[in-house]
Amino acid sequence: MATGTVRCYSGSRFGERPTRIRFGDQELAVAHVVRQWRTPAGLGFDVIVTGGRRFRLVHDQAGDCWSVEEIGANAHR
């Protein structure tokens, strides 16, 4: 897993919905949130970006950093 930059919409709470991610030298728009969860350590999201690539985004609240992992092509149809 790589450390990355995740931009989120934050309405009534932090990190309500990711909107963009930086993966390597690419900036990608989030097209769809497939799944989201909360753990004692922070937030997690499985997302599909424009173009169909799928990523897992996990926020470590204590370290205030995101891990960004590509997990496969678009499985959502």
ROVO-978891 format. One record per residue: residue number from 1; x, z, y of N, C-alpha, C, O in turn. Coordinates in Angstrom, 3 decimals. Each point is the difference from the previous one (the first is absolute). Layout:
N
<site NUM, <X, Z, Y>, <X, Z, Y>, <X, Z, Y>, <X, Z, Y>>,
...
This chain:
77
<site 1, <0.832, 0.000, -1.184>, <-0.832, 0.000, 1.184>, <0.874, 0.000, 1.244>, <1.005, 0.708, 0.069>>,
<site 2, <-1.391, -1.492, 0.888>, <0.753, -0.082, 1.248>, <-0.734, 0.748, 1.101>, <-1.228, 0.080, 0.011>>,
<site 3, <2.000, 0.460, 0.902>, <-0.606, 0.602, 1.183>, <-0.407, -1.138, 0.920>, <0.745, -0.960, 0.194>>,
<site 4, <-1.935, 1.084, 0.367>, <-0.486, -1.078, 0.842>, <-0.752, 0.517, 1.206>, <-0.137, 1.204, 0.215>>,
<site 5, <-0.342, -2.148, 0.555>, <-0.810, 0.321, 1.159>, <-1.432, -0.402, -0.296>, <-0.269, -1.118, -0.438>>,
<site 6, <-0.634, 2.031, 0.679>, <-1.419, -0.266, -0.205>, <-0.720, 0.339, 1.295>, <0.140, 1.101, 0.532>>,
<site 7, <-0.908, -2.054, -0.033>, <-0.833, 0.279, 1.167>, <-1.420, 0.225, -0.497>, <-0.501, -0.731, -0.854>>,
<site 8, <-0.134, 1.752, 1.402>, <-1.334, 0.379, -0.457>, <-0.976, 0.112, 1.149>, <0.368, 0.300, 1.135>>,
<site 9, <-1.620, -0.550, -1.463>, <-1.081, 0.378, 0.898>, <-0.218, 1.485, -0.206>, <-0.153, 0.447, -1.136>>,
<site 10, <0.136, 0.314, 2.193>, <-0.237, 1.439, -0.079>, <-1.174, 0.333, 0.906>, <0.140, 0.073, 1.221>>,
<site 11, <-1.291, 0.126, -1.835>, <-1.203, 0.354, 0.754>, <-0.124, 1.505, 0.089>, <0.601, 0.631, 0.870>>,
<site 12, <-1.376, -0.060, -1.765>, <-0.215, 1.446, 0.012>, <1.119, 0.762, -0.709>, <0.076, 1.224, 0.099>>,
<site 13, <0.793, -1.946, -0.816>, <1.138, 0.647, -0.667>, <1.177, -0.970, -0.056>, <-0.170, -1.209, 0.154>>,
<site 14, <1.373, 1.758, -0.378>, <1.220, -0.805, -0.102>, <-0.094, -0.938, -1.198>, <-0.492, 0.377, -1.063>>,
<site 15, <0.959, -1.571, 1.246>, <0.167, -0.927, -1.121>, <-1.290, -0.341, -0.712>, <-0.033, -0.099, -1.227>>,
<site 16, <-1.015, -0.077, 1.983>, <-1.303, -0.257, -0.615>, <0.009, -1.286, -0.822>, <-0.577, -0.053, -1.086>>,
<site 17, <1.242, -0.993, 1.614>, <0.025, -1.284, -0.696>, <1.235, -0.777, 0.438>, <0.186, -0.229, 1.196>>,
<site 18, <0.663, -0.181, -2.137>, <1.169, -0.807, 0.382>, <-0.437, -1.381, 0.482>, <-0.920, -0.602, -0.554>>,
<site 19, <1.588, 0.112, 1.590>, <-0.337, -1.313, 0.554>, <1.143, -1.006, -0.124>, <-0.245, -1.200, -0.128>>,
<site 20, <1.494, 1.677, 0.165>, <1.172, -0.874, -0.121>, <1.112, 0.759, -0.708>, <0.096, 1.223, 0.105>>,
<site 21, <0.743, -1.958, -0.825>, <1.173, 0.611, -0.631>, <1.219, -0.875, 0.285>, <-0.109, -1.210, 0.199>>,
<site 22, <1.258, 1.853, -0.185>, <1.268, -0.715, 0.073>, <0.647, 0.169, -1.357>, <0.217, 1.118, -0.468>>,
<site 23, <0.091, -2.255, -0.164>, <0.629, -0.014, -1.316>, <1.198, -0.925, 0.103>, <-0.152, -1.213, 0.147>>,
<site 24, <1.337, 1.786, -0.224>, <1.216, -0.789, 0.239>, <-0.018, -0.497, 1.428>, <-0.153, 0.789, 0.932>>,
<site 25, <0.308, -2.091, -0.749>, <-0.029, -0.563, 1.350>, <-1.361, -0.613, 0.342>, <-0.135, -0.713, 0.994>>,
<site 26, <-0.874, 0.997, -1.828>, <-1.332, -0.559, 0.221>, <-0.965, 1.029, 0.561>, <0.012, 1.163, -0.403>>,
<site 27, <-0.844, -1.599, 1.331>, <-1.106, 0.813, 0.500>, <-1.261, -0.617, -0.575>, <-0.276, -1.180, 0.217>>,
<site 28, <-0.492, 1.977, -0.952>, <-1.157, -0.499, -0.743>, <-1.273, 0.707, 0.434>, <-0.003, 1.213, 0.212>>,
<site 29, <-1.073, -1.969, -0.081>, <-1.299, 0.566, 0.368>, <-0.741, 0.434, -1.258>, <-0.044, -0.735, -0.986>>,
<site 30, <-0.530, 1.917, 1.023>, <-0.800, 0.503, -1.120>, <-1.368, -0.666, 0.066>, <-0.703, 0.107, 1.005>>,
<site 31, <0.327, -0.798, -2.085>, <-1.289, -0.686, -0.063>, <-1.072, 0.875, -0.640>, <-1.178, -0.092, 0.345>>,
<site 32, <1.602, 0.952, -1.293>, <-0.986, 0.775, -0.768>, <0.647, 1.266, -0.558>, <1.100, -0.055, -0.549>>,
<site 33, <-1.774, 1.183, 0.689>, <0.427, 1.243, -0.651>, <-0.737, 0.064, -1.333>, <-1.229, 0.066, -0.033>>,
<site 34, <1.978, -0.087, -1.063>, <-0.569, 0.005, -1.339>, <-0.342, 1.421, -0.428>, <-1.045, 0.251, -0.600>>,
<site 35, <1.950, 0.673, 0.919>, <-0.156, 1.388, -0.441>, <0.734, 0.897, 0.973>, <1.022, -0.386, 0.566>>,
<site 36, <-1.548, 1.584, -0.373>, <0.708, 0.992, 0.810>, <-0.145, 1.357, -0.654>, <-0.972, 0.265, -0.707>>,
<site 37, <1.971, 0.609, 0.957>, <-0.012, 1.341, -0.570>, <0.786, 0.937, 0.886>, <0.753, -0.430, 0.874>>,
<site 38, <-0.934, 1.703, -1.107>, <0.724, 1.041, 0.720>, <0.599, 0.936, -1.052>, <-0.656, 0.370, -0.973>>,
<site 39, <1.913, -0.001, 1.196>, <0.674, 0.990, -0.840>, <0.448, 1.137, 0.903>, <-0.086, -0.121, 1.222>>,
<site 40, <0.557, 1.212, -1.785>, <0.530, 1.056, 0.856>, <1.156, -0.481, 0.885>, <0.230, 0.566, 1.069>>,
<site 41, <0.495, -1.596, -1.496>, <1.143, -0.517, 0.760>, <-0.402, -0.977, 1.095>, <0.751, -0.175, 0.960>>,
<site 42, <-1.913, -0.470, -1.070>, <-0.396, -0.977, 1.012>, <-1.048, -0.979, -0.485>, <-0.760, 0.288, -0.925>>,
<site 43, <0.726, -1.457, 1.565>, <-0.995, -1.035, -0.256>, <0.592, -1.128, -0.828>, <1.210, -0.229, 0.010>>,
<site 44, <-2.086, -0.478, -0.734>, <0.423, -1.178, -0.732>, <-1.049, -1.089, 0.078>, <-1.196, 0.282, 0.065>>,
<site 45, <1.648, -1.535, -0.072>, <-0.896, -1.155, 0.058>, <0.553, -1.105, -0.886>, <1.208, -0.237, -0.015>>,
<site 46, <-2.075, -0.436, -0.719>, <0.316, -1.291, -0.595>, <-0.695, -1.026, 0.866>, <-1.203, 0.099, 0.239>>,
<site 47, <1.959, -1.098, 0.240>, <-0.549, -0.984, 0.928>, <0.356, -1.409, -0.435>, <0.944, -0.220, -0.758>>,
<site 48, <-1.725, -0.726, 1.258>, <0.300, -1.418, -0.138>, <0.236, -0.531, 1.409>, <-0.808, 0.216, 0.903>>,
<site 49, <1.922, -0.910, -0.734>, <0.313, -0.571, 1.313>, <-0.469, -1.447, 0.046>, <-0.285, -0.604, -1.035>>,
<site 50, <0.209, 0.055, 2.238>, <-0.347, -1.408, 0.163>, <0.976, -0.823, -0.835>, <1.213, 0.184, 0.105>>,
<site 51, <-1.722, -1.072, -0.917>, <0.837, -0.784, -0.902>, <-0.096, 0.479, -1.431>, <0.449, -0.700, -0.908>>,
<site 52, <-1.027, 1.888, 0.672>, <-0.290, 0.454, -1.353>, <0.978, 0.958, -0.650>, <-0.266, 0.481, -1.102>>,
<site 53, <1.386, -0.187, 1.741>, <0.936, 0.957, -0.611>, <-0.585, 1.402, 0.072>, <-0.717, 0.343, 0.939>>,
<site 54, <1.037, 0.460, -1.951>, <-0.555, 1.350, -0.101>, <1.119, 1.034, 0.149>, <1.091, -0.166, -0.545>>,
<site 55, <-1.384, 1.244, 1.300>, <0.995, 1.030, 0.283>, <-0.589, 1.393, -0.202>, <-1.203, 0.215, 0.146>>,
<site 56, <2.071, 0.706, -0.479>, <-0.340, 1.432, -0.029>, <0.730, 0.655, 1.165>, <1.218, -0.119, 0.129>>,
<site 57, <-1.979, 0.814, 0.718>, <0.527, 0.694, 1.173>, <-0.232, 1.484, -0.188>, <-1.132, 0.427, -0.223>>,
<site 58, <2.190, 0.367, 0.311>, <-0.116, 1.447, -0.190>, <0.687, 0.700, 1.161>, <1.174, -0.242, 0.283>>,
<site 59, <-1.922, 1.116, 0.389>, <0.533, 0.738, 1.138>, <0.434, 1.388, -0.444>, <-0.779, 0.737, -0.604>>,
<site 60, <2.020, -0.383, 0.904>, <0.530, 1.348, -0.244>, <-0.157, 0.774, 1.299>, <0.752, -0.196, 0.955>>,
<site 61, <-1.732, 1.070, -0.937>, <-0.312, 0.735, 1.229>, <1.158, 0.876, 0.460>, <0.276, 0.070, 1.197>>,
<site 62, <0.406, 0.601, -2.123>, <1.102, 0.901, 0.367>, <1.149, -0.772, 0.656>, <0.578, 0.465, 0.982>>,
<site 63, <-0.254, -1.621, -1.512>, <1.089, -0.811, 0.551>, <-0.460, -0.993, 1.044>, <0.823, -0.667, 0.627>>,
<site 64, <-2.131, 0.558, -0.431>, <-0.622, -0.947, 0.920>, <0.565, -1.402, -0.188>, <0.449, -0.639, 0.951>>,
<site 65, <-0.481, 0.165, -2.219>, <0.460, -1.350, -0.297>, <-0.902, -0.632, -1.055>, <-0.677, 0.692, -0.760>>,
<site 66, <0.685, -2.005, 0.733>, <-0.783, -0.769, -0.952>, <0.918, -0.652, -1.028>, <1.099, -0.443, 0.334>>,
<site 67, <-1.551, 0.386, -1.583>, <0.643, -0.855, -0.990>, <-0.913, -1.203, -0.196>, <-1.223, 0.134, -0.029>>,
<site 68, <1.824, -1.301, -0.103>, <-0.728, -1.256, -0.136>, <0.524, -0.687, -1.249>, <1.193, -0.284, -0.107>>,
<site 69, <-2.092, 0.016, -0.841>, <0.393, -0.620, -1.268>, <-0.926, -1.168, -0.301>, <-1.222, 0.150, 0.021>>,
<site 70, <1.799, -1.306, -0.299>, <-0.827, -1.137, -0.416>, <-0.393, 0.214, -1.451>, <0.856, 0.263, -0.845>>,
<site 71, <-2.153, -0.373, 0.548>, <-0.462, 0.287, -1.362>, <-0.644, -1.187, -0.681>, <-0.506, 0.143, -1.113>>,
<site 72, <0.503, -1.310, 1.736>, <-0.477, -1.193, -0.692>, <-0.870, -0.885, 0.862>, <-0.260, 0.294, 1.167>>,
<site 73, <-0.181, -1.382, -1.764>, <-0.836, -0.967, 0.702>, <-1.436, 0.504, 0.074>, <-0.358, 0.991, -0.636>>,
<site 74, <-0.431, -1.665, 1.396>, <-1.387, 0.366, 0.230>, <-0.790, 0.023, -1.303>, <-0.207, -1.037, -0.630>>,
<site 75, <-0.232, 2.229, 0.231>, <-0.825, 0.153, -1.190>, <-1.462, 0.159, 0.379>, <-0.861, 0.073, -0.876>>,
<site 76, <0.571, -0.017, 2.163>, <-1.357, 0.196, 0.510>, <-0.619, -1.368, 0.287>, <0.514, -0.752, 0.828>>,
<site 77, <-1.582, 0.438, -1.487>, <-0.656, -1.303, 0.218>, <-1.446, 0.212, 0.304>, <-0.733, -0.965, 0.215>>,
